[in-house]
């Protein structure tokens, strides 16, 4: 395996990691900012409130996009397994 092929596969793996991790992370980030602003406005400094809202949003996001994300991961893995003979050379 040449270094160019290895770097290409690493880049594909990192792109897949960003695709899989992006929606849950963005959802949790948005809800964290919103809850933080609301807590600052009301001066309620309770960390469990933010945690509960983040956990609920994470579960909702994974329930909404989980099928798509899992399908992409399975397709990537199958494609990678099919390309092993060409990668080894």
Backbone torsions as a table, in degrees:
resi	resn	phi	psi	omega
1	UNK	NA	128.5	-179.7
2	UNK	-81.2	159.5	179.0
3	UNK	-61.8	-32.0	179.6
4	UNK	-65.4	-41.7	179.0
5	UNK	-66.8	-40.8	179.3
6	UNK	-63.1	-43.8	178.8
7	UNK	-65.2	-35.5	177.2
8	UNK	-64.8	-42.1	179.1
9	UNK	-68.1	-37.8	177.1
10	UNK	-64.6	-41.4	178.3
11	UNK	-62.9	-41.6	177.6
12	UNK	-63.6	-39.5	178.0
13	UNK	-65.3	-40.1	178.2
14	UNK	-68.4	-37.2	176.0
15	UNK	-63.6	-39.5	178.4
16	UNK	-66.4	-39.4	177.9
17	UNK	-62.7	-40.7	176.9
18	UNK	-65.8	-40.0	179.3
19	UNK	-64.9	-40.8	-178.2
20	UNK	-75.6	-36.3	-176.4
21	UNK	-89.6	-15.8	-175.3
22	UNK	-62.1	-56.6	-177.0
23	UNK	-58.7	-46.0	178.3
24	UNK	-65.3	-39.2	-178.7
25	UNK	-67.3	-40.8	179.0
26	UNK	-65.2	-42.0	179.6
27	UNK	-63.1	-44.0	-179.8
28	UNK	-68.2	-37.0	177.6
29	UNK	-62.9	-45.6	-179.1
30	UNK	-63.4	-46.9	-178.8
31	UNK	-67.3	-32.7	176.5
32	UNK	-64.2	-41.7	178.3
33	UNK	-66.5	-44.2	-179.6
34	UNK	-63.0	-46.1	179.8
35	UNK	-65.9	-38.1	177.7
36	UNK	-62.3	-41.9	177.9
37	UNK	-65.0	-43.7	178.3
38	UNK	-64.0	-39.2	178.6
39	UNK	-67.9	-37.3	177.9
40	UNK	-68.3	-37.0	-179.3
41	UNK	-70.0	-35.9	-178.2
42	UNK	-97.1	-3.7	-178.7
43	UNK	57.6	35.9	174.1
44	UNK	-98.8	113.0	-177.9
45	UNK	-106.9	69.6	180.0
46	UNK	-116.8	111.0	-176.7
47	UNK	-68.4	-22.9	-178.6
48	UNK	-70.7	-25.8	178.1
49	UNK	-63.6	-47.7	179.6
50	UNK	-63.2	-41.2	-179.0
51	UNK	-62.8	-44.1	-178.6
52	UNK	-63.5	-45.7	179.4
53	UNK	-64.4	-39.1	178.3
54	UNK	-66.0	-41.9	179.7
55	UNK	-64.5	-42.5	178.5
56	UNK	-64.6	-41.9	179.2
57	UNK	-66.8	-37.6	177.9
58	UNK	-63.8	-44.1	178.7
59	UNK	-64.6	-41.9	179.2
60	UNK	-64.9	-41.1	179.5
61	UNK	-66.1	-43.9	178.7
62	UNK	-67.3	-32.9	176.5
63	UNK	-68.6	-35.6	-178.3
64	UNK	-78.9	-38.0	-174.0
65	UNK	-111.5	-0.3	-175.3
66	UNK	-59.6	-40.5	-179.2
67	UNK	-63.9	-44.3	178.8
68	UNK	-64.3	-45.8	-177.7
69	UNK	-65.3	-41.9	179.3
70	UNK	-67.1	-38.1	176.7
71	UNK	-62.0	-42.1	178.3
72	UNK	-65.1	-40.0	179.6
73	UNK	-66.0	-42.6	178.6
74	UNK	-65.2	-42.4	178.5
75	UNK	-63.3	-41.4	178.2
76	UNK	-63.1	-43.6	-179.0
77	UNK	-65.9	-43.9	178.4
78	UNK	-63.2	-42.7	178.0
79	UNK	-62.1	-41.0	178.9
80	UNK	-64.7	-42.8	178.1
81	UNK	-64.3	-36.7	178.9
82	UNK	-70.4	-26.6	-179.1
83	UNK	-90.1	-1.0	-179.1
84	UNK	-57.0	-45.5	179.4
85	UNK	-60.1	-37.5	178.3
86	UNK	-72.4	-32.4	-179.7
87	UNK	-70.5	-38.9	-179.3
88	UNK	-71.5	-37.2	176.0
89	UNK	89.5	NA	NA
